[in-house]
Amino acid sequence: MKENHSLTTEFILVGFSDNPILKNLLFLLFSAIYLVTMVGNLGLVVLIYMERRLHTPMYIFLGNLALMDSCCSCAITPKMLENFISVDRRISLYECMTQFYFLCFAETADCFLLAVMAYDRYVAICNPLQYHTMMSKKLCLQMSVGTFIASNLHSIIQTSCLLRLNFCKSNRIDHFFCDILPLYRLSCTDPFINELMIYIFSMPIQVFTIATVLASYFCILFTIFKMKSKDGRGKAFSTCASHFLSVSIFYICLLTYIGPSKDGNKDIPVAIFYTIIIPLLNPFIYSLRNKEVLNTLERMLEVNKVLPKWGLQIVHERIQKRDSVNYLGSFKKNFAPMTEGTSSRG
């Protein structure tokens, strides 16, 4: 006997509480996060594009990462903010698929870009004399274009597989955006092919990018521990620290989210972190300890008179103070033995 199922063409996103006070607070919080995320990431993209001295592989990959973080934030946050202030939380099937496509595209590109950035740091530290040969502008361009093509194809495949599913169990998605796991729970079609596509395409991407990051950092750590100079070790560690922190946060959250879980409510906190918080943190992780970015930002603000004089003076004093500390440390190391030797001879 055949069962009659009405197929769902609209969903209702019910990922957050219905408490009006909590909704208003969350709306203000996520609005501020969204604003800072977009200004930080797009500002970093503009900064790298306008400053010719930042047209190096490391900053080109960083600019692409910031662009993908902006794409991820744009795919998720506007609809989430709309649902906080709207009684109608419906989203059509095609809007849902569009949201998933851009999220999958951005997250896949992030995986590739973090792996490429790890390889770039490996070449810079382990083979510094061959860096410009091994990381040429042509190879850098090929890696960037290849990342976007592969990410686009992967996103198209996964979205096409979702479109073959029929949704008839319910139209309520226990999440704040359309993602693959919550949609599987609503499907009355066997998602075997979808899961097969994940094992064929998504899992190799994860394995390849994680293996690239781990192999790169294993070689980097091995090279750093062989260095005799403490200053050299410190400089190498500071060069890799921001990227390693970003990679660790991203992959821990992503692997936690895609891991086996029967409770859909546990997905939401982790999803918030890897779709909203990580795009917010990345510009600060990569910029605040980066002397070249801070110097470029200071020059641009000074030329365009964006900040008042006292604001520019604070930025300038911070950079100057840090430079003077580094200079004094270098002076003491290089010239203190000479002065001690002179005084002993005298």
Contacts in CASP RR format, 6 or more apart in sequence:
PFRMAT RR
TARGET T0000
AUTHOR 0000-0000-0000
METHOD contacts of the structure
MODEL  1
MKENHSLTTEFILVGFSDNPILKNLLFLLFSAIYLVTMVGNLGLVVLIYM
ERRLHTPMYIFLGNLALMDSCCSCAITPKMLENFISVDRRISLYECMTQF
YFLCFAETADCFLLAVMAYDRYVAICNPLQYHTMMSKKLCLQMSVGTFIA
SNLHSIIQTSCLLRLNFCKSNRIDHFFCDILPLYRLSCTDPFINELMIYI
FSMPIQVFTIATVLASYFCILFTIFKMKSKDGRGKAFSTCASHFLSVSIF
YICLLTYIGPSKDGNKDIPVAIFYTIIIPLLNPFIYSLRNKEVLNTLERM
LEVNKVLPKWGLQIVHERIQKRDSVNYLGSFKKNFAPMTEGTSSRG
5 166 0 8 1.000
5 168 0 8 1.000
5 188 0 8 1.000
6 168 0 8 1.000
7 166 0 8 1.000
7 167 0 8 1.000
7 168 0 8 1.000
8 93 0 8 1.000
8 167 0 8 1.000
8 168 0 8 1.000
8 170 0 8 1.000
8 171 0 8 1.000
8 186 0 8 1.000
9 92 0 8 1.000
9 93 0 8 1.000
10 90 0 8 1.000
10 91 0 8 1.000
10 92 0 8 1.000
10 93 0 8 1.000
10 171 0 8 1.000
11 90 0 8 1.000
11 91 0 8 1.000
11 92 0 8 1.000
11 93 0 8 1.000
11 96 0 8 1.000
11 167 0 8 1.000
11 171 0 8 1.000
11 172 0 8 1.000
11 173 0 8 1.000
11 178 0 8 1.000
11 186 0 8 1.000
12 89 0 8 1.000
12 90 0 8 1.000
12 91 0 8 1.000
12 171 0 8 1.000
12 172 0 8 1.000
12 173 0 8 1.000
13 79 0 8 1.000
13 80 0 8 1.000
13 83 0 8 1.000
13 89 0 8 1.000
13 91 0 8 1.000
13 173 0 8 1.000
13 175 0 8 1.000
13 176 0 8 1.000
13 177 0 8 1.000
13 178 0 8 1.000
14 89 0 8 1.000
14 172 0 8 1.000
14 173 0 8 1.000
14 174 0 8 1.000
15 173 0 8 1.000
15 174 0 8 1.000
15 175 0 8 1.000
15 176 0 8 1.000
15 268 0 8 1.000
16 22 0 8 1.000
16 23 0 8 1.000
16 26 0 8 1.000
16 83 0 8 1.000
16 84 0 8 1.000
16 176 0 8 1.000
17 23 0 8 1.000
23 84 0 8 1.000
23 85 0 8 1.000
24 84 0 8 1.000
26 84 0 8 1.000
27 81 0 8 1.000
27 84 0 8 1.000
27 85 0 8 1.000
30 77 0 8 1.000
30 80 0 8 1.000
30 81 0 8 1.000
30 84 0 8 1.000
30 276 0 8 1.000
31 81 0 8 1.000
33 77 0 8 1.000
33 276 0 8 1.000
33 277 0 8 1.000
33 280 0 8 1.000
34 73 0 8 1.000
34 77 0 8 1.000
34 78 0 8 1.000
34 81 0 8 1.000
36 280 0 8 1.000
37 69 0 8 1.000
37 70 0 8 1.000
37 73 0 8 1.000
37 77 0 8 1.000
37 276 0 8 1.000
37 279 0 8 1.000
37 280 0 8 1.000
37 283 0 8 1.000
38 70 0 8 1.000
38 73 0 8 1.000
38 74 0 8 1.000
40 66 0 8 1.000
40 283 0 8 1.000
41 66 0 8 1.000
41 67 0 8 1.000
41 69 0 8 1.000
41 70 0 8 1.000
41 73 0 8 1.000
41 279 0 8 1.000
41 282 0 8 1.000
41 283 0 8 1.000
42 66 0 8 1.000
42 70 0 8 1.000
43 66 0 8 1.000
43 283 0 8 1.000
44 62 0 8 1.000
44 63 0 8 1.000
44 66 0 8 1.000
44 283 0 8 1.000
44 286 0 8 1.000
44 287 0 8 1.000
44 293 0 8 1.000
45 63 0 8 1.000
45 66 0 8 1.000
45 67 0 8 1.000
45 70 0 8 1.000
47 54 0 8 1.000
47 293 0 8 1.000
47 296 0 8 1.000
47 297 0 8 1.000
47 300 0 8 1.000
48 54 0 8 1.000
48 55 0 8 1.000
48 59 0 8 1.000
48 60 0 8 1.000
48 62 0 8 1.000
48 63 0 8 1.000
48 66 0 8 1.000
50 300 0 8 1.000
51 296 0 8 1.000
51 300 0 8 1.000
53 292 0 8 1.000
53 296 0 8 1.000
54 292 0 8 1.000
54 293 0 8 1.000
54 296 0 8 1.000
57 120 0 8 1.000
57 135 0 8 1.000
57 137 0 8 1.000
57 140 0 8 1.000
58 117 0 8 1.000
58 120 0 8 1.000
58 121 0 8 1.000
58 124 0 8 1.000
59 292 0 8 1.000
60 140 0 8 1.000
60 144 0 8 1.000
61 113 0 8 1.000
61 116 0 8 1.000
61 117 0 8 1.000
61 120 0 8 1.000
61 140 0 8 1.000
61 143 0 8 1.000
61 144 0 8 1.000
62 117 0 8 1.000
62 286 0 8 1.000
64 109 0 8 1.000
64 113 0 8 1.000
64 144 0 8 1.000
64 147 0 8 1.000
65 110 0 8 1.000
65 113 0 8 1.000
65 114 0 8 1.000
65 117 0 8 1.000
65 282 0 8 1.000
66 282 0 8 1.000
66 283 0 8 1.000
68 106 0 8 1.000
68 109 0 8 1.000
68 110 0 8 1.000
68 113 0 8 1.000
69 106 0 8 1.000
69 110 0 8 1.000
69 278 0 8 1.000
69 279 0 8 1.000
69 282 0 8 1.000
69 283 0 8 1.000
70 279 0 8 1.000
71 102 0 8 1.000
71 105 0 8 1.000
71 106 0 8 1.000
72 102 0 8 1.000
72 103 0 8 1.000
72 106 0 8 1.000
72 107 0 8 1.000
72 110 0 8 1.000
72 275 0 8 1.000
72 279 0 8 1.000
73 275 0 8 1.000
73 276 0 8 1.000
73 279 0 8 1.000
74 102 0 8 1.000
75 99 0 8 1.000
75 102 0 8 1.000
75 103 0 8 1.000
75 106 0 8 1.000
75 177 0 8 1.000
76 99 0 8 1.000
76 103 0 8 1.000
76 176 0 8 1.000
76 177 0 8 1.000
76 275 0 8 1.000
76 276 0 8 1.000
77 276 0 8 1.000
79 91 0 8 1.000
79 99 0 8 1.000
79 177 0 8 1.000
80 176 0 8 1.000
80 177 0 8 1.000
83 89 0 8 1.000
83 176 0 8 1.000
91 99 0 8 1.000
91 178 0 8 1.000
93 167 0 8 1.000
96 178 0 8 1.000
96 183 0 8 1.000
97 159 0 8 1.000
97 162 0 8 1.000
97 163 0 8 1.000
97 178 0 8 1.000
99 177 0 8 1.000
99 178 0 8 1.000
100 158 0 8 1.000
100 159 0 8 1.000
100 162 0 8 1.000
100 178 0 8 1.000
100 179 0 8 1.000
100 180 0 8 1.000
100 183 0 8 1.000
101 155 0 8 1.000
101 156 0 8 1.000
101 159 0 8 1.000
102 155 0 8 1.000
103 177 0 8 1.000
103 179 0 8 1.000
103 275 0 8 1.000
104 154 0 8 1.000
104 155 0 8 1.000
104 158 0 8 1.000
104 159 0 8 1.000
105 151 0 8 1.000
105 152 0 8 1.000
105 154 0 8 1.000
105 155 0 8 1.000
106 151 0 8 1.000
107 254 0 8 1.000
107 274 0 8 1.000
108 150 0 8 1.000
108 151 0 8 1.000
108 154 0 8 1.000
108 155 0 8 1.000
108 205 0 8 1.000
109 147 0 8 1.000
109 148 0 8 1.000
109 151 0 8 1.000
110 250 0 8 1.000
111 205 0 8 1.000
111 206 0 8 1.000
111 209 0 8 1.000
111 254 0 8 1.000
112 146 0 8 1.000
112 147 0 8 1.000
112 150 0 8 1.000
112 151 0 8 1.000
112 205 0 8 1.000
112 209 0 8 1.000
113 147 0 8 1.000
114 209 0 8 1.000
114 213 0 8 1.000
114 243 0 8 1.000
114 246 0 8 1.000
114 247 0 8 1.000
114 250 0 8 1.000
114 251 0 8 1.000
115 208 0 8 1.000
115 209 0 8 1.000
115 210 0 8 1.000
115 212 0 8 1.000
115 213 0 8 1.000
115 216 0 8 1.000
116 143 0 8 1.000
116 147 0 8 1.000
117 243 0 8 1.000
118 212 0 8 1.000
118 213 0 8 1.000
118 216 0 8 1.000
118 217 0 8 1.000
118 243 0 8 1.000
118 247 0 8 1.000
119 212 0 8 1.000
119 216 0 8 1.000
120 135 0 8 1.000
121 216 0 8 1.000
121 220 0 8 1.000
121 239 0 8 1.000
121 240 0 8 1.000
121 243 0 8 1.000
122 216 0 8 1.000
122 217 0 8 1.000
122 219 0 8 1.000
122 220 0 8 1.000
123 130 0 8 1.000
123 131 0 8 1.000
123 134 0 8 1.000
123 135 0 8 1.000
124 131 0 8 1.000
124 135 0 8 1.000
124 239 0 8 1.000
125 220 0 8 1.000
125 223 0 8 1.000
125 224 0 8 1.000
125 236 0 8 1.000
125 239 0 8 1.000
125 240 0 8 1.000
126 219 0 8 1.000
126 220 0 8 1.000
126 223 0 8 1.000
127 134 0 8 1.000
150 205 0 8 1.000
154 201 0 8 1.000
154 202 0 8 1.000
154 205 0 8 1.000
157 197 0 8 1.000
157 201 0 8 1.000
158 180 0 8 1.000
158 194 0 8 1.000
158 197 0 8 1.000
158 198 0 8 1.000
158 201 0 8 1.000
158 202 0 8 1.000
161 193 0 8 1.000
161 194 0 8 1.000
161 197 0 8 1.000
162 180 0 8 1.000
162 183 0 8 1.000
162 194 0 8 1.000
164 189 0 8 1.000
164 193 0 8 1.000
164 194 0 8 1.000
165 183 0 8 1.000
165 184 0 8 1.000
165 187 0 8 1.000
165 189 0 8 1.000
165 191 0 8 1.000
165 194 0 8 1.000
166 187 0 8 1.000
166 188 0 8 1.000
166 189 0 8 1.000
167 183 0 8 1.000
167 186 0 8 1.000
167 187 0 8 1.000
167 188 0 8 1.000
168 188 0 8 1.000
169 185 0 8 1.000
169 186 0 8 1.000
169 187 0 8 1.000
169 188 0 8 1.000
170 186 0 8 1.000
171 186 0 8 1.000
173 182 0 8 1.000
173 183 0 8 1.000
173 186 0 8 1.000
174 182 0 8 1.000
174 185 0 8 1.000
174 264 0 8 1.000
174 265 0 8 1.000
175 182 0 8 1.000
175 264 0 8 1.000
175 267 0 8 1.000
175 268 0 8 1.000
175 271 0 8 1.000
176 268 0 8 1.000
176 271 0 8 1.000
176 272 0 8 1.000
177 271 0 8 1.000
177 275 0 8 1.000
179 267 0 8 1.000
179 271 0 8 1.000
180 194 0 8 1.000
180 198 0 8 1.000
181 258 0 8 1.000
181 264 0 8 1.000
181 267 0 8 1.000
182 264 0 8 1.000
182 267 0 8 1.000
184 191 0 8 1.000
184 194 0 8 1.000
185 264 0 8 1.000
206 254 0 8 1.000
206 255 0 8 1.000
210 251 0 8 1.000
213 247 0 8 1.000
213 251 0 8 1.000
217 240 0 8 1.000
217 244 0 8 1.000
220 236 0 8 1.000
220 240 0 8 1.000
223 236 0 8 1.000
224 233 0 8 1.000
224 236 0 8 1.000
224 237 0 8 1.000
225 233 0 8 1.000
227 233 0 8 1.000
227 236 0 8 1.000
231 330 0 8 1.000
231 333 0 8 1.000
238 289 0 8 1.000
241 289 0 8 1.000
242 285 0 8 1.000
242 286 0 8 1.000
242 289 0 8 1.000
242 290 0 8 1.000
243 286 0 8 1.000
245 285 0 8 1.000
246 278 0 8 1.000
246 281 0 8 1.000
246 282 0 8 1.000
246 285 0 8 1.000
246 286 0 8 1.000
249 273 0 8 1.000
249 278 0 8 1.000
249 281 0 8 1.000
250 274 0 8 1.000
250 278 0 8 1.000
253 270 0 8 1.000
253 273 0 8 1.000
253 274 0 8 1.000
253 278 0 8 1.000
254 274 0 8 1.000
256 270 0 8 1.000
257 267 0 8 1.000
257 270 0 8 1.000
257 271 0 8 1.000
257 274 0 8 1.000
261 267 0 8 1.000
286 293 0 8 1.000
287 293 0 8 1.000
287 294 0 8 1.000
287 297 0 8 1.000
288 294 0 8 1.000
291 319 0 8 1.000
291 322 0 8 1.000
291 323 0 8 1.000
294 315 0 8 1.000
294 318 0 8 1.000
294 319 0 8 1.000
295 319 0 8 1.000
297 315 0 8 1.000
298 312 0 8 1.000
298 315 0 8 1.000
298 316 0 8 1.000
298 319 0 8 1.000
300 306 0 8 1.000
301 307 0 8 1.000
301 312 0 8 1.000
301 315 0 8 1.000
302 312 0 8 1.000
307 315 0 8 1.000
END
